[in-house]
């Protein structure tokens, strides 16, 4: 990844997703994105979660290049996506749900 600007930004809105985070969904995302040959970033956009989601995300992304955390006030999924979009620097911006109902691959 290095110094290059991301080609792809992936935004993952997050609202009270502790169960999914404990299940390892970010491991799946990290494993897939790490295999890509293009520069990428993943932005987890926290929508004012009231459970352990923020702490779980911060612990997961610590030391993982390409991942960032946007801690936003609660405004609903559209606001979380917008907050992620405002931070995204990729040429292409995608979003997926934390439960990976549409898998990252």
Secondary structure, DSSP 4 states (H G I P E B T S, - for coil): -TTSPPSEEEEEEESS-HHHHHHTHHHHHHHHHHT-SS-EEEEEEEE--SSSHHHHHHHHHTT-TTEEEEEE-S--HHHHHHHHHHH--SSEEEEEETT-SS---
